Amino acid sequence: MTQPITYEHIKTCKQTGARLGKLHTPHGTFDTPMFMPVGTLATVKTMSPEDLKEMGAGVILSNTYHLWLRPGEDIVQEAGGLHKFMNWDQAILTDSGGFQVFSLSEFRKIEEEGVHFRNHLNGDKLFLSPEKSMKIQNALGPDIMMAFDECPPYPATYEYMKKSVERTSRWAERCLQAHERPHDQGLFGIVQGGEFEVLRKQSARDLTSMDFPGYAIGGLSVGEPKDVMNRVLEFTTPHLPGDKPRYLMGVGSPDSLIDGAIRGIDMFDCVLPTRIARNGTCMTSQGRLVIKNKQFERDFRPLDEKCSCYTCKNYSRAYIRHLIKTSETFGIRLTTYHNLSFLLNLMKQVRDAIQTDSLGDFREAFFEEYGFNRPNAKNF
């Protein structure tokens, strides 16, 4: 059977070892390393599909758990799947729902069969298992779907993490068996193991033996220091196949995108750029800019003078500050557009630097200008 998701390796950066490639999907081919905007409820908040295409987005994410609750996977399926439902003709990835089960529900009980928990909206009792997650994702119809895994807390003991990794491997096998559309939906396995090298290796070994078309690294960006995340990537990615895509889940700060690419990651996603945009926080080439601050009241420059996105070409800091301060939705739309454009353009610069074997130099210059090298620098 021909796999619906394949990875084509183009080049390795001689300076850093980062990979330049292409992700082939049923809805198009996209350059990697890539950042994938998150559209939790089948929409990237305040953005239209046309906006996303204009800024160069390729793959976008939707959330299995939230769409299961509202409007229901049956309604999405009746509409013709997520692509038709949300009018997006490029690739879509859905997560498994596992992270939301573990992060949103105060009550949960993990069993071998699956997880019992409560609906975060109304308190109803719910149950999600590998088979149920596959059934929902098959109905939603994304190009890429994720195996149902346990998302352990950080920090966790070695003993807890070992049992969790073993359960995740068993659940991954059940996901493969329950996947009804392997011909047109690629299922990715998720490597867990916390900060323990031996467990990450075990998880990678278990999952690669099942021959998934792609592999994600989960359980990072959950509160651990950046140096711990980088170290985990350094000892995990070498155990993943070089001819398949590697996806680091839930990571979207500019420094982590660059550092992740250097450590062999091809795909990233995060709600960070859209979430902070709603509070008036913007990513710029000079670092973080909080547009609500009074210093921008009479600042008629664009958010970022080096940015050519729709927001920066047309609107000033003073105007955007006014919109955000008065809770005008258009202000959130403008800051969201800018932040997503910033990260998508950053990944283009990363790909260009890999092409010219200069990603290490690019990282150093970007970190210096952005302010990551300053003592007590504020990140997100």
N, C-alpha and C positions, 0 to 999 in steps of 0.2 A: 504493500500500500504506500502510495506517495504521501509524504507528510505535508499537511497544510501550512506548516510554519518551518522555514529553513533559514539558516544563517550562512551568509557568504563572507568569508574573510578576505579583505582587500589588502591590508597592509598593517605591519606592526611598527610602532614608533621606535626608532633605534635609541632614542634618548631615554625613554621611560618604559617601554614595553606595552603601552596602551594600544588597543586594537581599533582599526578602522574597518567597518564592514557594512553589510546591507542585510536588513531583515525582510524576508519575502513572506507575504501574507496573502490570503484570499482577496484582500481589499487594497493591494498595492505593495510596493517595495519602498523601504524607508532606510535612510542612512543612520548608522550608529557610530559612536555613542549618541543616544537620544534621551531627551527629557519628555515624559508623557504627562500632559495636563490631566487633572483628575476631575471627572464629571460624576460625582457620587450618585446623584439621582437622575442619571441620563441627561445631564446638562452641566457644562462648566459654568459656574455661577456668573451671570450677567453677560456671558459671551454667546454669540451666535456661531453656528458651524462656519459661516463665511468669515467671521473674525478669526477663528482658529486656523483656517486654511491660509488666510492672508498673512498671518504671522509665522507660518511654516510648521504648524503642528502636524504630526503624522498619526501616531497611535494615541488614543485617549482612553482613560479608564472609566469604568462604572462599577458600582458596588452591589454585589450579589445580595447581601443582607438587607440593605435599604430598599432595593427594588423588589425583593421578595415580600417585604411588608407593604410597600406602596410603590406602584399600583398593583403589584402581583405579577409573577412571571407569566401567568396565563394570559393576562391582558397584553403584555409585551409580545408574547408569541403570536397572539391573534392579530396584532398590528403588523406582523411580518418580521419580528425580531428587532433588536435594539437599533440596527442601522436604519431601518425604515421608520421606527418609532421616533427617533431623535433626528432624522434627516442627516445622518453622517455616513458618507460613502467611502471613508477611509477605515483604517483598522481600529478595532476596539478590543480592550483587554478587560476582563472582569476578575476581581479577586474572589476568594472562596467564601467570604463571610466570616471566616475564622477570627480574624483580628477584631471585628466588631463584637462578636460574641464574648470575647475575653476582655474587651476594653469598655464596652457600654453597659454590660449587665452586672449589677451588684450581686445578684444571685446566679450561680452557675454550678453545675455538677458534672464533672467529666467522668464518663464511663467509656469502656472499650467500644461500645456501640456508637457513641457520639456525645453530644453535650446538651444537657437540659439547662435552660436559662429562661429569663423573663424578657419579654418585649420591652424595650426602653421607652416606648411611646405610651403604652397603656397597662403594662404589668402582666399581660397574658403569658401563660406558660408556653414555651416553644421548645422544639427539639431540632437540632441540626446534626447531620451525620455526613460522612463522606458521600454516601449514595444520594442523600437529599441535596447536598451542594451541587453534585454533578447534574442532577435532574433539573435544578433551577437554572444552572448555567447553560445546559443544553437548550432549554427553552428560551433563554435570553438571546442566544445566538451570537456571542462574540467570536472574534477570530482566535483569541487566546483566552483560555480559562485556567484557573489555578487550582491545584490540589488542596483539599481541606486538611489543614494542619493545626496542631496545638501551638498557640502563641504564648510561650512561657513568660513570666514576669522577669524584670531585671531589677536587682540581681537575683539569681536562683542558685541553689546548691548544686553541686555536681550530681548528687544522687537523684534529685528531682529532674534535672536536665537530661540525665541518661534515660530515665523512664519516659520522659516526654519525647525524646528523639526516637526511641524505639516505637512508641505509639504513632508518631507522625509517619514513620516508615510503613507501618502496617496500614495506616489510613491511606497512604499514597497508593499502595497496591489495590486497595478497595476502590479508590477513585478510578484507577485505570480500568478495572473490571466493570465499573458502572457507567463509564463514559460511552454514550450512545452515538456520538458523531465524530469519531476520530478522523474521518475522511475530510472534514471541512472545519474542524475546530482543534487547534493544538492545545494540549494539556501540559502545563509546566509543573514540575515537582519543586518543592520548597525545602531548601537545606536549612536545618536548625542546629542548635548546639550551643547557643550562648557564646561565652568567651572562651570555651574549653576546646582547645585544638583537637584533642583526640575525639571528641564528640562531633565536631564539625566534619572531621575526616570520615567518621563512621556514617554520619548522615549522608554525606556526598557519595560514599561508596554504595550505600543501600539504594539511593535514588538513581544513580547512574546505571546500576545493574538492571533497572526497570526500563531504561532507554526512552526517557521522555524526550520530546522534541526541543525542550528548553528547560533551564534551571534558574530558579530564583534563590536569593539568599535572604532569609527572613530573620526576624528577631534582632535587628539592628536599628539604630536611631530610635531607641526606646528609653533613652536616659543615660546610656553609657558615654564616657568621654570620647572625643573624636579620635584620640590616639588608639583607644581600644578597638573602635570600629575599623580603623585602618589596619591594625594588626590582624584582626579576624579575617579581613578580606585577603590579606597577604598569605595567610596559611589555608584559606578555603578555595579561592579561585583556581589554584594549580590542580585541584582535584576534580574540576569540572571539565567536560569535553571541550576541546578547542574549536570544534566544528558546530557548536550549538550556542544559541544566545544565552547570555548571563544577565540576570535582572536583579538589581538591588532594590528591595521594596521599601517605600516610604522615606526616601532620601531626596532632598531638594534644595539644601543650602548651597550657594555657589562653590564654597570651598570643598564640600563633600562630593559634589558632582565632578570636579576636576580630580580630586584625590581618588575617587572611585574609578574613574576612567583609567587613571594611571595604574590601578590595580586590576585591570582587566574586565571591568564592568561595561556592558553594552546598553543597558536600559535602566532608567530611573523614573520614579514617580513620586509626587508629594503634593499634599494640599497646601503646603507652606506659601507659595506665591499668591494664591487666591485668598487664603485665610488672612494673611497679614495685610493684603490690599484692602480688605473690608474695614480694617482699623486705621487706614491711612498710612501704612508703612510701605515704603517703596525701595526696591533694589536699584542702585545706580552704580556706575563705574567708579564713583568715589566712595561707595559704601552705603550703609543704610540711611534712609532719609525719612523722617517722620513728618509728614506734610502738615499735620495739625499744629505743629509748633509755630509760635507767634512770629519767629524770624522770617517766615515765608509769606507773611501777610501782604507785603508789597514787593514780592519777588516775582518778576514777570518773565523769568527765564523758564525753559522747559524743565521737567523733572531731572533729565540727564542730557546735558548738551552734546554728549557723544552718541545719543540714541536717536534713531530715525523712525521709531514706531509711530503709529497713528496718534497716540496721546502726545508724544513729545513734539511732533510736527505741528500740532494744532492748538495746544492748550498750555497755559502757564501754571507755575506753582501756586501763584496767588489765587487763580480761578479754581484750581483743584482743591486747594485748602478751603476756600469758601464753600464748595460743594460738600466736602466731607464734614465740615463744621456744622452745616445746616442739614445733615443727613439726607442729602439728595442722592438718589440711586445712581445718577449719571457719574457722580464722583467715584463711586465704587467701580463702576464699569471702566472708567479711565485708568484708575490705579491697577485694576486687575489686568487690563490689556497690556499695560506697560510691564508689569512684573513677569507675566508669561512670555512676552516678547523678549525681555531681558534674558531669561533662562534659555529660551530656544535659540537666541542669538549666541549666547555663551557656548552652547553645545556645538554650534556651527564653527565657532572660533576654535574649540577643542579639536574638532575634526580636521580643520585646516592645519592646526599645529601638528597633529599626528602625521598628516600628509607630508609636512616639511621636516619631520623628525625634530621638532622644537617644542614639544609640550612641556618639558621641564622649564625651559626659558619662559614660556607663556605663563605657567603657573606662578613663577617668581614675580614676574611683572604685574600680573593680575592681583596677586595677594598684596603686593606693595601698594598699588593704587587703591584697592578696595579697603585696605586698612586691617587685613587679617594679621599683619606682622606687628601692629602697634601693641604696646603693653596694655593689658586690660581692654582689648578691642571688643566692642559689642557685636555679637553675632545675633542670630535669630533664636 
